[in-house]
Amino acid sequence: MENKTKIIKIKQSIGWNLAFYFLQLLYGFPEIMNDEYFYERFEELFKYTCDKISTPDEGEITDIYVVVEQRVDIN
């Protein structure tokens, strides 16, 4: 039996997404990640940031993009 899927769209803050990606970059710097005190606090912050952009389902995220909303005067 074939699994059926659908695509859902989730509105998220661009700020929390940027914070998540900036924090991910820090994992590449062993000189700061090897500091136990920093790492413990960093992990708390990273988990908090991940929770802010978590999705309602465990499925694969297939695309990420920015949507801009604009208020337009109607004549």
Buried (B, 14 or more C-beta within 10 A) or exposed (E): EEEEEEEEEEEBEEEBBEBBEEBEEBEEEEEEBEEEEEBEEBEEEBEEBBEBBEEEEEEEEEEEEEEEEEEEEEE
